[in-house]
Amino acid sequence: MSFTDTDLEQLSSTLVGARTRGTALEKFPGAVPPSLADAYKVQDTSIKRDPRTVVGWKIGVIPPEFRADMGAERLMGPAFDNTKHIVD
């Protein structure tokens, strides 16, 4: 499966738009990135597009059905300034 720059831009725009509006998506909005490198390209593009500030990083689990294609079990993603929690 080919993941084009158009796929990347459309996916990033949809994901950031949903985050900005605070709305849930009924399903994944488009082609699933075929590799971890492509997934991180979407993430990097989305971070640049998102008006919020990254204040940390979180680790997420890759669903089992995508692990072989991704070559990993986990991925890292941003935590934004409006979602940080401080624990004393």
N, C-alpha and C positions, 0 to 999 in steps of 0.2 A: 504494500500500500504506500502510495506517495502522499506526503504531507507538504502541501505547497505554502508559499508565503501568504497567499490569500486565505487558506485554511487557518493559518496561524493568526492573522489579523482579525478574521471574523470571530474565531474562538475567544481570543483575548478581549475583543470589544464586548462580546456577549457576557463573558464572565465578570469583567469589571463593571459593566452596566448593572448587572444583577446585584453585585456587592454594593455599589453606590446607592442603589434604590432600596437595598435591604430586602430584596425579594428572592424567593426560592425558585429554582428551575425544576420543571417536571421531569426532565431527563437531561442527559449530557448533551450540550448544544452543538452537535456537529461530529466531525470525525475525531476519534480518540487518537492522540498523538501515537505514532507507531513505535517510538523509542523514547527512552528516558531523556536523551539529548533534545528531542523535539518537545517533550513535555516541559523541560526547563527553558526552552526558547519561548514557549507560550507564557511561562511564569515571568521570565525577564521582561518580555514585552508588556505584560499586564502590570508589573511593578512600575514601569516607566509611565504607563497610562493612568495609573491610580493616583488620585490627589493626596492620599494619606501617606504618612511617614512610616517606614518599616522600623520597628523598635526591637525586634528580636526574630527568632526563627523557631519553627516547630517541626517535629518529625511526624510523618503520616505513614500509614500502611498502604501499600499498593494491593488492590484486590487480587486474590490468588489467580484469577483467570488472565491477568495481565503480566504477572511476574516473569514468565519465561520470555515474552517479547521485550520487556523492559530490562531484564537482566538484573533485577534488584527486588528486594522485598519492601523497601522503604524509600521515601523521598522527603526532601526538606522543602518547607514553604515559609513565606513571610508571616509574621505577626505584626499587625498594623497598630498604630497609636490608639485607635478607638476600641481595641479589643484586649489591651494589656490588663493583667490583673496583678496586683502587688499583694503578696502574702507576708505578714509580719511574723 
